[in-house]
């Protein structure tokens, strides 16, 4: 029995036999890695009683789930989102999946990785997972029998079922009744596995060719008349033609069993029969026999001819000689239709109705490329998912949504609210009073809560679209309404007057320092609008250089001086703390830059040591940092076994922080490092790793040619270690820390007064022109301006995943062009290194992000 007062030795002794006794240990020992590891070595689920910190330790939790997958239940929320840990748990017990984070449970790539470990996980996955078509096809690549879990619409999807039976013909069991009667699909299934014949529709089960394929290996019955002709005919030319025909068809059937290429099979039949027919027609007897044979095989010959003709049309389409409307309907196969639409969505107009009914992928492809394709799809086929795909592109697509679906779509996924916030009111398309009331009440709520109105004309630019979405999201999307033209803006502002909320009017458009308008509105038009609508209290000009100028502002000059003083102070503190090691000014400058900017330019070495006898390992690592290094990766070998922990040590102004990057490197990573050329000594064929035979309590460093500690900043070894440890010495501009709890200058907004000299510096910018127009208009009307502030940006304006950024860099966009929308994808179109370089220059100059002019 143990208690909270039991010593570590007592608890260790107890939990080695019964891990559950960890529950009775003190909170201090529940946070002791040695004690917890001893407990879970015989009872993995004892991890439940460990401290929060231990249950957030990847290495310890890995030990627990490797013993019992259900231990994942007790991992921290962070680790439940760690793929390596969850996969290890699933490997032990597939039912551990239910304890994975919701993000992982919905992550397609993770699900595939998990299924690779144990395909039986399909029995644990929630049903909605199987509704993702792309994911489902990837699942079936692992096991075609996943088809049994498919929703009914997938079991009736020829592409999906074909993928399944191509791998395992027995998957035909799970196909819909319609597809069990699909000749091509059934042929593929039986060619893959003769046992699939038992699942074929009654209508096809007795088809001669299908029966031949399903029969035991023997001469195909369908060729029997021609085989008999070989033994009876005397004409050698006819006999040779018969032998050739039989050999060709037997080879085709055999090839079908191996390749399951149905189209090629039918082509070969058609070519073989056409080649033989003229020779058989020379004799009446052989002609009669051939006619009986040809009557049985005619459907396959016709299908082969159709495929040959289809390939001719397909080649012309590929070569841009024709469009879909030029191709006869009987040759408009799925392949041809999809190719035509991939090139031009408007070809949907010429797709045969039968094709649209049998393959939803054709409609989805067209609508995905352009919402207007929805109008060419028969109304009965405009299902909810397809309509939603169109509406997500443009709310005008709602006009083509079937009436029966409109009310349902409006109430799902905040569709109605998003429409109204984009000044699109679908009430003219609604007939039922309940939905009309719903729209009216929702619009009332939106108008009441609105405090930001965005004018962004048209949808001509992905870049401007992302600027709008980022700006709205940062300011709370539930307070924003977007309009696309000045007329709609005037109407909206008139409606908002009733609620008397102060409005921030944001105008989005391309601009530059000499611009005379933004979002199609000139400064005088903006001033007139503000005069007519006194609820406008702020104006924000979301465009490039809208508050730029030729001279720095006073605060920017002050920022630059402040940064210079900070650098000098840091240099002084470093020199004072570390003494003579910073005689080299370049090294001192590099370290200060790295501390401020996390550039990775400070010197860095690699060392190895044996675990210290003293518990103060971090102090030993601090003291071990060589005088010629400002950071180091140090691998610490365990005294107990051949395992290694990894630490990162870096010199700072007031201390030398030590970070544990891995408590235990994998065996694979250790072996890789031991063989690395910069961690070995000796000649080729007799090399040894200096990770072995280490001196106790001393770091063995990678050395340079002179025998000193090597700076490996640019070495392949350092890159390998960084990759193994998933550790970057440099940081993105988004992750840089504040200076003394203050935003960096390039993230700040400065406020100036419209009556002082600072305003003159930006007077030629759009902000300056709008402020002057507002003051002039107010003076002529003998009233005070209702607008309190006008805001603009000092540089080029771009949307990033975490907000808007302002930069002078012309290389801020990765490919030089903004080719698609990135908002909501977790990705970015920003060239991080170019922006970071620009921000370094901006901070040295003290440049601010934006300027807010107060109007007096």
C-alpha positions in Angstrom: 0.0 0.0 0.0 1.3 3.5 -0.8 0.1 6.9 0.3 0.7 10.5 -0.7 3.6 10.5 1.7 5.4 7.5 0.2 8.9 8.1 -1.2 9.8 7.7 -4.8 11.6 4.5 -4.1 8.5 3.0 -2.4 6.2 4.1 -5.2 8.5 2.7 -7.8 8.7 -0.6 -6.1 4.9 -0.8 -5.8 3.8 0.4 -9.3 6.3 -2.0 -11.0 3.9 -4.8 -9.9 0.6 -2.9 -10.0 0.5 0.2 -12.1 -2.9 1.2 -10.9 -1.3 2.1 -7.5 -0.1 5.2 -9.2 -3.5 6.7 -8.4 -2.5 6.8 -4.7 0.8 8.5 -5.2 1.4 12.1 -4.5 0.9 14.8 -7.2 4.7 15.3 -7.3 5.3 11.6 -8.1 2.4 11.5 -10.6 4.5 14.1 -12.4 7.7 12.0 -12.2 8.5 10.4 -15.6 10.4 7.5 -13.9 7.4 6.6 -11.7 4.9 6.9 -14.5 6.9 4.8 -16.9 7.3 2.1 -14.3 3.5 2.1 -13.7 2.5 1.9 -17.4 5.1 -0.8 -18.1 2.7 -3.3 -16.6 -0.6 -1.4 -16.7 -0.7 1.1 -19.6 -4.1 2.5 -18.6 -2.5 3.7 -15.3 -1.5 6.8 -17.4 -5.0 8.0 -16.4 -3.6 8.9 -13.0 -0.5 10.8 -14.3 -0.2 14.5 -14.2 -1.5 16.8 -17.0 2.1 17.5 -17.9 3.0 13.8 -18.2 -0.1 13.2 -20.3 1.1 15.9 -22.6 4.5 14.2 -23.0 4.6 12.5 -26.4 7.3 10.0 -25.6 5.6 8.8 -22.4 2.1 8.7 -24.0 3.6 6.7 -26.9 4.8 4.1 -24.4 1.3 3.9 -22.9 -0.6 3.5 -26.2 1.9 1.0 -27.4 0.9 -1.1 -24.4 -2.9 -0.4 -24.8 -4.4 1.7 -27.5 -7.2 2.8 -25.2 -4.7 4.8 -23.2 -5.2 7.5 -25.9 -8.3 8.4 -23.9 -6.1 10.0 -21.3 -3.8 11.9 -23.5 -3.9 15.7 -23.6 -6.0 17.4 -26.2 -2.9 18.5 -27.9 -1.6 14.9 -28.2 -5.0 13.6 -29.3 -4.3 15.7 -32.4 -0.8 14.2 -32.9 -0.9 11.8 -35.8 2.0 9.7 -34.7 0.5 9.0 -31.3 -3.0 8.3 -32.6 -1.7 5.9 -35.3 0.3 4.0 -32.7 -2.8 3.7 -30.6 -4.9 2.4 -33.6 -2.2 -0.1 -34.4 -2.8 -1.6 -31.0 -6.6 -1.2 -31.0 -8.7 0.2 -33.8 -11.3 1.4 -31.4 -8.8 3.9 -30.0 -9.8 6.0 -33.1 -12.8 7.4 -31.2 -10.4 9.2 -28.8 -8.6 11.0 -31.6 -9.2 14.7 -32.0 -12.2 15.7 -34.1 -9.7 17.3 -36.6 -7.9 14.0 -37.1 -11.2 12.1 -37.3 -12.1 14.3 -40.3 -8.7 14.5 -41.9 -8.7 12.4 -45.1 -5.0 11.9 -45.2 -4.9 10.7 -41.6 -7.8 8.3 -42.2 -6.0 6.7 -45.1 -2.8 6.4 -43.0 -4.9 4.7 -40.3 -6.6 2.3 -42.7 -3.1 1.3 -44.0 -2.4 0.1 -40.5 -5.7 -1.9 -40.2 -8.3 -1.9 -42.8 -10.8 -3.2 -40.2 -10.9 0.4 -39.0 -13.8 0.9 -41.6 -16.0 -0.8 -39.0 -15.2 2.0 -36.5 -15.4 5.1 -38.8 -18.5 7.1 -38.5 -20.9 6.8 -41.5 -20.5 10.5 -42.7 -16.8 9.7 -43.5 -17.9 7.4 -46.3 -19.9 10.2 -48.0 -16.7 11.9 -49.1 -16.3 10.6 -52.7 -12.6 11.4 -53.2 -11.8 9.9 -49.8 -13.9 6.9 -50.5 -12.0 6.1 -53.7 -8.7 6.3 -51.8 -10.2 3.9 -49.2 -11.1 1.4 -52.0 -7.6 1.5 -53.3 -6.6 -0.1 -50.1 -9.5 -2.7 -50.1 -12.3 -2.9 -52.6 -14.6 -4.5 -50.0 -14.9 -1.1 -48.4 -17.8 -0.8 -50.9 -20.0 -2.6 -48.3 -19.8 0.6 -46.2 -20.7 2.9 -49.1 -23.9 5.0 -49.0 -26.5 3.8 -51.5 -25.6 6.5 -54.1 -22.0 5.3 -54.2 -23.1 1.7 -54.7 -25.0 3.0 -57.8 -22.0 5.0 -59.0 -20.3 3.2 -61.9 -16.9 4.8 -61.4 -16.8 3.8 -57.8 -18.1 0.2 -58.3 -15.8 -0.3 -61.3 -12.8 0.7 -59.2 -13.9 -1.9 -56.6 -14.6 -4.9 -58.9 -11.4 -4.2 -60.9 -9.5 -5.1 -57.7 -11.9 -7.8 -56.4 -14.8 -9.1 -58.5 -16.6 -10.3 -55.4 -17.3 -6.6 -54.5 -20.1 -6.9 -57.1 -22.1 -8.3 -54.2 -22.4 -4.7 -52.8 -23.3 -3.0 -56.1 -26.8 -1.7 -56.8 -29.2 -3.7 -58.8 -28.8 -1.4 -61.8 -25.0 -2.0 -61.9 -25.3 -5.7 -61.4 -27.0 -5.5 -64.8 -24.3 -3.3 -66.4 -22.6 -5.5 -69.0 -19.3 -3.8 -69.0 -19.0 -3.7 -65.2 -20.1 -7.4 -64.9 -17.5 -8.4 -67.4 -14.7 -6.8 -65.4 -16.0 -8.3 -62.2 -16.1 -11.9 -63.6 -12.8 -11.4 -65.4 -11.2 -10.6 -62.0 -13.0 -13.3 -60.1 -15.3 -16.0 -61.6 -17.1 -16.2 -58.3 -18.7 -12.8 -59.1 -21.0 -14.6 -61.5 -23.3 -15.5 -58.6 -24.0 -11.8 -58.0 -24.8 -11.0 -61.6 -28.4 -10.0 -62.5 -30.6 -12.7 -63.9 -30.8 -10.9 -67.2 -27.1 -11.1 -67.8 -26.3 -14.4 -66.0 -27.0 -16.5 -69.1 -25.2 -14.1 -71.6 -22.9 -16.4 -73.7 -19.8 -14.3 -73.2 -20.4 -13.8 -69.5 -21.1 -17.5 -69.1 -17.9 -18.3 -70.9 -15.8 -16.1 -68.7 -17.4 -17.5 -65.5 -17.0 -21.2 -66.6 -14.0 -23.3 -65.6 -11.0 -23.0 -67.8 -12.1 -24.7 -71.0 -12.5 -23.8 -74.6 -15.1 -20.9 -74.7 -18.5 -22.4 -75.8 -19.2 -19.3 -77.9 -16.4 -20.5 -80.3 -17.6 -24.1 -80.6 -19.2 -23.7 -84.2 -15.9 -22.2 -85.5 -13.8 -24.9 -83.9 -16.0 -27.6 -85.5 -15.5 -25.9 -88.9 -11.8 -26.3 -88.6 -12.2 -30.1 -88.5 -14.7 -30.3 -91.5 -13.7 -27.6 -94.0 -11.3 -28.6 -96.8 -10.5 -25.1 -98.1 -7.2 -24.2 -96.6 -7.8 -20.5 -96.6 -11.0 -20.9 -94.7 -9.4 -23.4 -92.3 -6.6 -20.9 -91.6 -9.1 -18.1 -91.1 -11.0 -20.2 -88.6 -7.9 -21.2 -86.7 -6.7 -17.5 -86.7 -10.2 -16.3 -85.5 -10.3 -18.9 -82.7 -6.8 -18.1 -81.6 -7.5 -14.3 -81.6 -10.7 -14.6 -79.6 -9.2 -17.1 -77.1 -6.3 -14.7 -76.6 -8.7 -11.7 -76.2 -10.7 -13.6 -73.5 -7.5 -14.6 -71.7 -6.2 -11.0 -71.9 -9.5 -9.7 -70.5 -9.0 -12.0 -67.5 -5.5 -10.5 -66.9 -6.0 -6.8 -67.8 -9.7 -6.4 -67.3 -9.6 -3.8 -70.1 -13.1 -4.2 -71.5 -12.8 -1.6 -74.2 -9.7 -3.2 -75.7 -11.4 -6.6 -75.5 -14.4 -5.5 -77.6 -12.1 -3.7 -80.1 -10.2 -6.9 -80.6 -13.4 -8.9 -81.1 -14.6 -6.5 -83.7 -11.3 -6.4 -85.6 -10.9 -10.2 -85.6 -14.5 -10.8 -86.8 -14.3 -8.1 -89.5 -11.0 -9.6 -90.8 -12.4 -13.1 -91.0 -15.8 -12.4 -92.4 -14.8 -11.9 -96.1 -13.0 -15.3 -96.2 -15.8 -17.3 -94.6 -18.3 -15.8 -97.1 -16.4 -17.6 -100.0 -18.2 -20.9 -99.2 -21.8 -21.4 -98.5 -21.2 -24.0 -95.7 -18.6 -21.8 -93.9 -20.8 -18.7 -94.4 -23.8 -20.4 -92.8 -21.7 -21.5 -89.8 -20.1 -18.1 -89.5 -23.5 -16.4 -89.7 -24.8 -18.4 -86.7 -21.6 -17.6 -84.8 -21.8 -13.9 -85.8 -25.4 -13.7 -84.7 -24.4 -14.7 -81.1 -21.3 -12.5 -81.0 -22.9 -9.5 -82.9 -23.6 -7.4 -79.8 -20.0 -7.6 -78.8 -18.8 -6.8 -82.4 -21.1 -3.7 -82.5 -19.8 -2.6 -79.1 -16.2 -2.9 -80.4 -17.0 -0.9 -83.5 -18.6 1.8 -81.3 -15.4 2.0 -79.2 -13.3 2.3 -82.3 -15.5 5.1 -83.6 -15.5 6.7 -80.1 -11.7 6.7 -80.1 -11.7 8.5 -83.5 -14.1 11.2 -82.1 -12.0 11.4 -78.9 -8.8 12.0 -80.9 -10.5 14.8 -82.8 -11.6 16.4 -79.6 -8.2 16.1 -78.1 -6.7 17.8 -81.2 -9.3 20.7 -80.9 -10.7 19.8 -84.4 -14.3 19.6 -83.0 -16.4 20.5 -80.0 -18.9 18.3 -78.1 -21.8 19.6 -80.2 -20.2 18.1 -83.4 -20.1 14.5 -81.9 -23.1 12.2 -82.6 -24.9 11.5 -79.3 -24.2 7.8 -79.4 -20.5 8.5 -79.2 -20.7 11.1 -76.4 -19.3 8.8 -73.7 -18.5 9.8 -70.2 -14.8 10.2 -71.1 -15.6 12.5 -74.0 -18.1 14.6 -72.1 -15.7 15.1 -69.1 -12.8 16.0 -71.4 -15.0 18.6 -73.3 -16.2 20.2 -70.0 -12.7 20.2 -68.5 -11.7 22.4 -71.4 -14.9 24.5 -71.5 -17.7 24.3 -68.9 -20.3 25.6 -71.4 -20.1 22.3 -73.3 -22.5 21.0 -70.6 -25.2 22.3 -72.9 -24.5 19.5 -75.4 -24.1 16.6 -73.0 -26.8 14.0 -73.7 -29.4 13.9 -70.9 -28.8 10.2 -70.4 -25.1 10.9 -69.6 -26.1 13.5 -67.0 -28.5 11.1 -65.4 -26.0 8.3 -65.1 -22.9 10.2 -64.1 -23.2 13.0 -61.6 -19.4 13.7 -62.0 -20.2 15.4 -65.3 -22.6 17.9 -63.7 -20.3 18.4 -60.7 -17.3 19.2 -63.0 -19.2 21.8 -65.0 -20.8 23.5 -62.0 -17.5 23.4 -60.2 -15.9 25.3 -63.0 -18.8 27.8 -63.4 -22.0 28.2 -61.5 -23.9 29.1 -64.7 -23.7 25.5 -65.8 -26.5 24.8 -63.4 -29.0 26.3 -65.8 -28.2 23.6 -68.4 -28.8 20.7 -66.1 -32.3 19.2 -66.0 -34.1 20.4 -63.0 -34.8 17.0 -61.7 -31.0 16.4 -61.4 -30.3 19.7 -59.6 -29.7 18.0 -56.2 -28.9 19.8 -53.0 -25.1 19.2 -53.2 -24.9 20.5 -56.8 -27.0 23.6 -56.0 -24.8 24.3 -53.0 -21.7 24.1 -55.2 -23.1 26.7 -57.5 -24.3 29.0 -54.8 -20.9 29.0 -53.1 -19.5 30.6 -56.3 -22.3 33.2 -56.8 -25.6 33.7 -55.0 -27.2 34.5 -58.4 -27.2 30.7 -58.9 -30.1 30.5 -56.4 -32.4 31.5 -59.3 -31.8 28.0 -60.8 -32.3 26.1 -57.6 -35.5 24.0 -57.8 -38.3 25.7 -55.8 -38.7 22.6 -53.5 -35.1 23.0 -52.4 -34.9 26.7 -51.8 -36.3 26.9 -48.3 -34.1 24.0 -47.2 -30.9 25.5 -48.7 -31.5 28.9 -47.1 -31.7 27.5 -43.6 -28.5 25.3 -43.9 -24.9 26.4 -43.2 -26.0 30.1 -42.7 -26.7 30.4 -46.4 -29.5 33.0 -46.0 -27.4 35.1 -43.7 -24.4 35.0 -46.0 -26.6 36.0 -48.9 -28.1 39.0 -47.0 -24.7 40.1 -45.8 -23.7 40.3 -49.5 -26.8 42.4 -50.2 -28.4 39.6 -52.1 -32.0 39.1 -50.9 -33.6 36.0 -52.5 -37.2 36.9 -51.3 -38.4 37.4 -54.9 -37.6 33.7 -55.6 -39.5 32.5 -52.5 -43.2 31.6 -52.5 -43.9 30.2 -49.0 -44.7 32.7 -46.3 -42.7 30.9 -43.6 -39.5 31.3 -45.5 -40.3 34.9 -46.4 -40.8 35.7 -42.7 -37.6 33.9 -41.9 -35.7 36.1 -44.4 -37.4 39.3 -43.1 -36.5 38.6 -39.5 -32.9 37.6 -40.4 -32.4 40.8 -42.4 -33.7 42.9 -39.5 -31.2 41.3 -37.2 -28.3 41.8 -39.6 -29.1 45.5 -40.1 -29.5 46.1 -36.4 -26.1 44.6 -35.6 -24.2 46.0 -38.6 -21.2 48.4 -37.9 -19.1 47.7 -41.0 -20.1 48.2 -44.6 -17.7 47.0 -47.3 -17.8 48.3 -50.9 -16.0 46.0 -53.2 -17.2 46.3 -56.9 -17.4 43.1 -58.8 -15.5 39.8 -58.2 -12.7 40.5 -60.7 -9.8 39.8 -58.4 -9.0 36.8 -56.1 -6.6 39.1 -54.3 -9.3 41.7 -53.5 -11.7 38.9 -52.5 -9.3 37.6 -50.0 -8.6 41.1 -48.7 -12.3 41.5 -48.1 -12.7 38.2 -46.4 -9.6 38.6 -44.1 -10.7 42.1 -43.1 -14.3 41.0 -42.4 -13.1 38.0 -40.4 -10.7 40.0 -38.3 -13.5 42.4 -37.4 -16.2 39.9 -36.7 -18.0 38.7 -39.7 -21.4 38.9 -37.9 -21.3 42.7 -38.0 -20.4 43.1 -41.7 -22.4 43.7 -44.8 -20.8 43.7 -48.3 -22.1 45.6 -51.4 -20.9 45.5 -54.9 -21.8 48.9 -56.4 -22.5 52.5 -55.4 -26.2 52.2 -55.9 -26.6 49.2 -53.6 -24.4 51.1 -51.1 -26.7 54.1 -51.1 -29.8 51.9 -50.6 -28.1 50.0 -47.7 -27.0 53.1 -45.9 -30.5 54.5 -46.2 -31.9 51.3 -44.5 -29.1 51.5 -41.8 -30.1 55.1 -40.9 -33.1 53.7 -39.0 -30.8 52.0 -36.5 -28.4 54.9 -36.1 -25.3 52.6 -35.5 -21.9 54.3 -36.2 -20.6 52.7 -39.5 -17.1 52.0 -40.6 -17.2 52.3 -44.4 -14.5 50.2 -46.0 -13.7 50.6 -49.7 -11.6 47.9 -51.4 -9.8 48.3 -54.7 -6.5 48.5 -56.5 -4.7 51.7 -55.8 -1.3 53.4 -55.8 0.2 56.7 -54.5 -1.2 58.7 -57.4 -4.7 57.1 -57.5 -7.7 59.4 -57.9 -10.3 56.8 -56.8 -10.9 53.5 -55.0 -13.7 51.0 -55.5 -14.9 53.2 -58.4 -15.5 56.2 -56.1 -13.6 59.5 -56.1 -12.7 61.4 -53.0 -15.5 64.0 -53.7 -18.1 61.1 -54.2 -17.0 59.6 -50.9 -17.4 62.9 -49.2 -20.8 63.4 -50.7 -21.9 60.0 -49.6 -20.7 60.7 -46.0 -22.5 64.0 -45.9 -25.8 62.3 -47.0 -25.3 59.5 -44.4 -24.1 60.9 -41.1 -24.0 57.4 -39.6 -20.6 56.9 -41.4 -18.1 57.6 -38.6 -15.0 56.0 -40.1 -13.7 55.4 -43.6 -11.1 52.7 -44.3 -9.4 52.6 -47.7 -8.3 49.0 -48.3 -5.8 49.4 -51.1 -2.1 49.8 -51.7 -0.3 53.0 -50.7 -3.6 54.7 -49.6 -1.7 56.5 -46.9 1.8 56.6 -48.4 4.0 59.5 -48.7 7.6 60.6 -49.7 8.7 61.4 -46.1 8.7 59.4 -42.9 6.3 60.4 -40.2 7.6 61.6 -36.8 6.5 58.4 -35.1 8.4 56.4 -37.8 11.6 58.3 -37.1 11.0 57.8 -33.4 10.5 54.1 -34.0 13.8 53.8 -35.9 15.7 55.6 -33.1 14.1 53.4 -30.5 15.1 50.3 -32.3 18.7 51.6 -32.7 18.8 52.2 -29.0 17.5 48.7 -28.3 20.2 47.2 -30.5 22.9 49.2 -28.7 21.5 48.2 -25.3 21.5 44.5 -26.3 25.0 44.7 -27.6 26.1 46.3 -24.4 24.4 43.7 -22.2 25.8 40.9 -24.3 29.4 42.2 -24.1 29.1 42.9 -20.4 27.6 39.4 -19.6 29.8 37.3 -21.8 33.0 39.3 -21.7 35.7 39.0 -24.4 33.9 36.4 -26.5 32.3 39.3 -28.5 35.4 41.1 -29.6 34.2 40.3 -33.2 31.6 43.0 -34.0 30.2 41.0 -36.9 29.4 38.1 -34.6 27.8 40.4 -32.1 25.7 42.0 -34.9 24.7 38.6 -36.2 23.6 37.5 -32.7 21.5 40.7 -32.1 19.9 40.3 -35.5 19.0 36.7 -34.7 17.6 37.5 -31.3 15.5 40.3 -32.8 14.6 38.5 -36.1 15.1 34.8 -35.6 17.0 34.6 -38.9 19.1 31.6 -38.0 22.3 33.5 -38.7 23.9 33.0 -35.3 26.7 30.4 -35.1 25.6 26.9 -34.2 27.4 23.7 -33.3 26.6 20.1 -32.6 27.8 18.1 -29.6 27.3 14.8 -27.8 27.6 13.9 -24.2 26.7 11.2 -21.7 23.8 11.9 -19.3 25.2 13.7 -16.2 25.2 12.2 -12.8 23.9 15.5 -11.4 20.2 16.2 -11.9 21.1 19.8 -13.0 21.5 18.8 -16.7 20.3 22.2 -18.0 23.0 24.0 -16.0 25.6 21.7 -17.4 24.4 22.2 -20.9 24.5 26.0 -20.5 28.1 25.9 -19.2 29.0 23.5 -22.1 28.2 26.0 -24.8 31.5 26.8 -26.5 32.8 30.4 -26.4 32.8 30.5 -30.2 29.2 29.3 -30.5 25.9 31.2 -29.8 23.7 28.1 -30.1 24.1 24.3 -30.3 22.2 21.1 -30.7 23.4 18.7 -27.9 22.6 15.0 -28.0 22.6 13.4 -24.5 23.2 9.7 -24.3 21.3 7.8 -21.6 23.4 6.1 -18.9 21.0 3.2 -18.9 20.9 2.3 -22.6 21.9 3.4 -26.1 19.1 6.0 -26.4 19.6 9.7 -26.9 17.7 12.9 -26.0 18.1 16.1 -27.9 18.5 19.7 -26.6 18.8 23.1 -28.2 20.9 25.7 -26.3 21.0 29.3 -27.4 22.7 32.4 -26.1 20.4 35.2 -25.1 20.9 38.7 -23.7 20.4 37.7 -20.0 20.6 33.9 -20.0 21.3 30.7 -22.0 17.9 29.0 -22.4 17.9 25.2 -22.8 15.0 23.5 -24.7 14.4 19.8 -24.8 13.4 18.9 -28.3 13.1 15.2 -27.9 13.3 13.0 -24.7 14.2 10.0 -26.9 15.2 9.9 -30.5 14.0 7.0 -32.6 16.4 4.2 -33.3 16.2 5.0 -37.0 17.2 8.7 -36.4 20.1 7.7 -34.1 21.5 5.3 -36.6 21.3 7.9 -39.3 23.2 10.4 -37.2 25.8 7.9 -36.2 26.6 7.3 -39.9 26.6 11.0 -40.9 30.0 12.0 -42.3 30.3 14.9 -39.9 29.7 12.7 -36.9 32.3 10.0 -37.8 36.0 9.8 -37.6 38.6 7.7 -39.3 39.3 6.7 -42.9 36.9 5.0 -45.3 36.3 1.4 -44.4 37.3 2.0 -40.8 35.1 4.8 -39.6 33.7 5.1 -36.1 31.0 7.4 -34.7 32.1 9.9 -32.1 28.6 9.4 -30.6 30.3 6.4 -29.0 33.1 6.2 -26.4 32.1 9.5 -24.8 33.8 11.0 -21.8 31.5 11.4 -18.8 30.2 14.9 -17.9 31.9 16.5 -21.0 30.5 17.5 -24.4 32.3 16.1 -27.4 31.9 18.7 -30.2 32.1 18.4 -33.9 35.4 20.0 -34.7 36.8 22.0 -37.6 40.0 21.3 -39.5 42.0 23.2 -36.9 40.7 21.0 -34.1 38.4 23.7 -32.7 34.7 23.6 -32.2 33.0 23.9 -35.6 30.4 26.4 -36.6 28.0 24.2 -38.6 25.4 26.9 -39.4 25.3 26.0 -43.1 26.2 22.3 -42.9 24.1 19.4 -44.0 24.4 17.9 -40.5 22.6 20.9 -39.0 19.9 20.6 -41.7 19.5 16.9 -41.0 19.2 17.5 -37.2 16.7 20.3 -37.7 14.6 18.0 -39.9 14.7 15.0 -37.5 13.8 17.2 -34.6 11.2 19.3 -36.5 13.0 22.4 -35.2 13.6 25.6 -37.1 16.1 28.1 -35.8 14.7 30.7 -38.0 11.0 31.9 -37.7 8.4 33.2 -40.0 7.6 36.9 -39.8 4.3 35.9 -38.3 5.9 34.2 -35.3 8.3 37.0 -34.2 7.9 38.1 -30.6 7.0 41.7 -29.5 9.6 44.2 -28.3 9.0 44.9 -24.6 5.3 43.9 -25.1 4.9 46.4 -27.9 3.9 45.5 -31.5 6.6 45.8 -34.0 6.4 49.0 -36.0 5.3 47.4 -39.2 2.2 46.1 -37.4 1.3 49.4 -35.8 -1.2 52.0 -36.8 -0.3 55.7 -36.1 -2.9 58.4 -35.5 -2.4 61.9 -36.8 -4.5 65.1 -36.8 -5.7 66.6 -40.0 -4.6 70.0 -38.9 -1.0 69.4 -38.1 2.2 69.2 -40.2 2.2 65.4 -40.2 -0.9 65.3 -42.4 0.9 67.3 -45.0 3.3 64.3 -45.5 0.4 62.1 -46.7 -1.7 64.9 -48.3 -1.1 63.6 -51.8 -2.3 60.0 -50.9 -5.9 58.9 -51.3 -6.4 59.3 -47.5 -5.2 62.9 -47.8 -7.5 63.5 -50.7 -10.6 62.0 -49.0 -9.9 64.0 -45.8 -9.6 67.3 -47.8 -12.8 66.4 -49.7 -14.7 65.7 -46.5 -13.5 69.0 -44.9 -14.3 71.0 -48.0 -17.8 69.5 -48.3 -18.5 70.1 -44.7 -17.4 73.7 -44.9 -19.6 74.4 -47.9 -22.6 72.9 -46.1 -21.5 74.8 -42.9 -21.6 71.7 -40.7 -19.1 69.5 -38.9 -18.0 66.3 -40.7 -19.7 63.2 -39.3 -16.6 61.1 -40.2 -14.1 61.1 -37.3 -11.3 59.1 -38.9 -10.0 58.1 -42.3 -7.6 55.2 -42.4 -5.2 54.0 -45.1 -2.0 51.9 -45.5 1.6 52.9 -46.0 2.6 50.1 -48.4 1.4 47.4 -50.7 -1.6 45.6 -49.1 -1.9 41.8 -49.2 -4.1 39.3 -47.5 -2.4 36.7 -45.3 -3.9 33.8 -43.5 -3.6 35.7 -40.2 -4.6 39.2 -41.4 -3.7 42.0 -43.7 -0.1 42.8 -44.2 1.5 46.0 -45.6 4.9 45.7 -47.3 7.0 47.6 -49.8 8.2 44.3 -51.3 7.3 43.7 -54.9 8.1 40.0 -54.4 5.5 39.5 -51.7 3.5 37.2 -53.9 5.0 33.8 -54.5 4.4 33.4 -58.2 4.1 37.1 -59.0 0.4 36.7 -59.6 -2.6 36.0 -57.3 -3.9 33.0 -59.2 -6.6 31.7 -56.8 -8.3 32.4 -53.5 -6.4 31.3 -50.4 -8.9 32.5 -47.7 -10.1 29.6 -45.5 -7.6 27.1 -46.9 -4.9 27.4 -44.2 -2.5 28.2 -47.0 -1.0 31.5 -48.1 0.1 33.1 -51.4 2.7 35.2 -49.5 6.4 34.8 -50.1 7.5 34.7 -46.4 11.2 35.3 -46.9 10.6 38.3 -49.1 8.1 39.8 -46.7 10.4 39.1 -43.7 13.4 40.8 -45.5 11.1 43.8 -46.2 9.9 43.9 -42.6 13.5 43.9 -41.3 14.1 47.0 -43.5 10.8 48.5 -42.5 11.5 48.1 -38.8 15.0 49.6 -39.1 13.3 52.6 -40.7 10.4 52.6 -38.2 7.8 52.3 -40.9 4.2 51.7 -39.6 1.5 49.6 -41.2 -1.3 52.2 -41.4 -2.3 55.7 -40.7 -5.5 56.9 -39.1 -6.3 60.6 -39.7 -8.5 62.3 -37.1 -10.6 65.0 -38.8 -10.9 68.3 -37.0 
